[in-house]
Amino acid sequence: MRMASLAAGIALAIAASAPALAQKWDMPMAYPATNYHTQNGVAFGKCVADATAGKLSIIAHPNGSLFSGNDIKRAVQTGQAPIGERLISAHANENPLFGVDSIPFLATSFADSARLWKAAEPKIAAALARQNLVYLYAVPWPPQGFYFKKPVTSLADMKGIKFRAYNAATARIAALAGMVPVQIEAAELSQALATGVAESFISSGSTGVDSKVWESLKYFYDVQAWLPRNVVFANKDAFAALDAATQAALRGCADKAAVAGAKTAEDLTAGYLKTLAQNGMIVSPPSAALKTDLAKLGETMTEEWLKAAGADGKAIIDAFKAR
């Protein structure tokens, strides 16, 4: 009896002194392994593993291989995945604030995008928290431009074109320009263009290079409409289950990933456009007429967003515009 008690005591002592079991978090991501968002996510995971001495490891699953882009946010909310990355404006139908980074021609440079996000970030984090999510970091895409098969010099030239929409803003642009919106995730874009399901879209040079759009399209108009953001968030319950030191390490690495990702996006922007041109695409600014048409479209969509976003939206825009 005494020996059994001694053995039990030794077992308890060993258990108490043993390090917590290592955890592995699978991180679904929607973009290819070669995309800088994915690479930044991989670096973030390495940072977390190093900072926690292997207590927490984060494994990136690119190109919608674990969950499709449209399903990632719901998967993390419901605990099917503990962490994930998603283009946040794709969920503006849930909350207009999620579309703040896609208001046309409001913040068209990296500097302005950073200021806008600084104003919006606390309210975005609060909105995600209400959905059982913990905001970790966000990284911008390069400025958005239009891809077409044919020359386009005004909104009138866009009428009837099948246009890939990836969020509420792009669907609204299609409607205002008389185009036909088609919902297509990034992983399916190349096939959609090759088969004629889509004939045009608005996105960054990064997406154009990832999808080798020169195989189907000819023209890129660098209209610099906005700089949308991918947001990385964790399931609130999974995050709460971590000890304080691991939570702090996760947030510290998230802060580093936000800075590194933004710098990479800015550094790569010109190179993406050069790659498009080297592969036969005609890369140019919009014509004067198209620029005027798009400015009016932007004014309409800004008014619509402010009406939908209410007091929180107005507070963000006011803070952004305050110099």
QUIRAHU-V135127 format. One record per backbone hydrogen bond with DSSP energy under -1.0 kcal/mol. CO is the residue of the C=O (numbers start at 1). NH is the residue of the N-H. Records with the same first field share a line. If there is no record, write none. Layout:
CO: NH / NH
This chain:
1: 5
2: 6
3: 7
4: 8
5: 9
6: 10
7: 11
8: 12
9: 13
10: 14
11: 15
12: 16
13: 17
14: 18
23: 57
25: 59
27: 61
28: 85
29: 64
31: 63
32: 35
35: 39
36: 40
37: 41
38: 42
39: 43
40: 44
41: 45
42: 46
43: 47
44: 48
45: 49
46: 50
47: 51
48: 52
49: 54
50: 53
52: 55
55: 23
57: 25
59: 27
61: 29
62: 65
68: 71
71: 75
72: 76
73: 77
74: 78
75: 80 / 81
82: 235
84: 233
86: 231
87: 90
88: 91
89: 92
91: 94 / 95
95: 98
96: 99
97: 100
99: 102
103: 106
109: 113
110: 114
111: 115
112: 116
113: 117
114: 118
115: 119
116: 120
117: 121
120: 124
121: 125
122: 126
123: 127
124: 128
125: 129
126: 130
128: 131 / 133
129: 132
132: 236
134: 234
137: 232
139: 230
144: 225
145: 203
146: 221
147: 201
148: 218 / 219
154: 157
155: 158
158: 161
161: 180
162: 199 / 200
163: 182
165: 184
167: 171
168: 172
169: 173
170: 174
171: 175
172: 176
173: 177
174: 179
178: 160
180: 163
182: 165
185: 188
186: 189
188: 192
189: 193
190: 194
191: 195
192: 197 / 198
200: 164
201: 147
203: 145
204: 208
205: 209
206: 210
207: 211
208: 213
212: 215
213: 216 / 217
218: 282
219: 148
220: 284
221: 146 / 223
225: 105
226: 144
228: 141
229: 88
230: 139
231: 86
232: 136 / 137
233: 84
234: 134
235: 239
236: 240
237: 241
239: 242
243: 247
244: 248
245: 249
246: 250
247: 251
248: 252
249: 253
250: 254
251: 255
252: 256
253: 257
254: 258
255: 259
256: 260
257: 261
258: 262
259: 263
260: 264
261: 265
262: 266
263: 267
264: 268
265: 269
268: 272
269: 273
270: 274
271: 275
272: 276
273: 277
274: 278
275: 279
276: 281
277: 280
282: 220
284: 222
287: 291
288: 292
289: 293
290: 294
291: 295
292: 296
293: 297
294: 298
295: 299
296: 300
297: 301
298: 302
299: 303
300: 304
301: 305
302: 306
303: 307
304: 308
305: 309
306: 310
309: 313
310: 314
311: 315
312: 316
313: 317
314: 318
315: 319
316: 320
317: 321
318: 322
